[in-house]
């Protein structure tokens, strides 16, 4: 996996005019070399910074570089790095800029490994960009959050389902990067929002006797930008792998069902 070197990113931002193009913002690591621990970000995509832009930031023409630095996505990178550094982590993984999506092979490998990467992270920072308050919302707000069933939009996205379940430690931040709670303490509220049992939220999926239909139900009202991602975002929850074929449409879900059938005799899958 490719991860951000937190110290290098922050030093480059602090001394942007003097930063060198050879500064190693991203490093290639494996499970063994990440044993010291890393942080990982979970968020709702907006105006993001790509892998190509991140590694080439120092060589960009100044006007283009300043445009990148003003994006919400870049500020998320910097704030996440600041949080990770404060928590004592050297490395941080962010899906927007740590995967070279120009390479279909790298993208497929990353998506198939993503559940494991979230699971192995020491901490997951869940950034709730539409929460203004300094406390975690405990009641539906259909005035401010009417586009997402009264809850922060993060809870309505397909990919954030596995990003909530897989990590042992999830910390929630509001739009100003103020810590407003963690998964362990908020488990009762999170159960009400998501329908995921408290025991799964606090201890994960391992050893649980859950039907395929029950797990599928947690994703029923969630949305993804691409139709195929409705299937791809569930692979890790069912412990299956398959190649990414963007453009296949609904066939992605049929392929997911076939992979799940290979692993289980649970007939509840046919309810979906």
C-alpha positions, 0 to 999 in steps of 0.5 A: 500500500502507498501511504503519506509520510505525515512529516514530509507532507506537513513540512512541504506545506509549511515551506511550500516555496522551498520544498523539493520535488524529490521529497518523498510524500508517498511511500510504498509499504507492506503489512510488515513495515506498517506494523508500527501503525498507521492512521486512515481517513474515511470521508465524503468525497468533494473537490479532491486531490488525485495521486498524480497531483499529490506526488507532482505538487512541488513541480506544478506551475505556481497558479495550478499549485495554489488552486490545488492547495485551496481545495477542500480535499487538500485541506482534509489531507493537511488536517488529517496529517496534523491529527495523525502527527499529534497522535504519534503516527508516521503514516496516513492512508487516504483513498483519494491520493494514495491510489494511482487510479490511472492504473486499473491493476493498482485500483483493483488491488487497492479495492480488494485490499481496502477492508484489510487496510481499514481493519489493520489501521490503528485509528480511522478518522471519520470526517463529517463535513456537514456537522457544525456542532461540537457534539455528535448528533443524536437525533435526526435533523431533517432541516439541515440534513434533509438530503441524507435522511436527517443524519450526516451524509457520511452514513448514507455512502456505500463505501463508509459502511466497511470503513465503520465496521472494519477498524477497531478504533474510529474517531469522528470529527466535525467540519472544523476537525473537532473530535466529537466522539468515537465508535466505542462510546457512540455504539448505541447511537450508531446502531440506531443510525445504521441498523448495525448491531452494537456488538458488530460495531464494537468487536467487528464481524469475526465470529458473528453468525450473521446472515447474508441478508442482514449484512446486505440490509445495512447497505440497502439505503446507502448510495455510491457514485458508480453503480458498480461500487454498490457491489465492490464496496461490499466485498470486504464485508463478505470476505470475497475478492473479484476484479474491477470492471467499471462499466459492467453496471448491474452485472457487478452485483450479480458477480458479487452474489456468485462469489458469496455463494461460493463461500456460504450456503446461506440462502438468504442471499436470494432475497437480494 
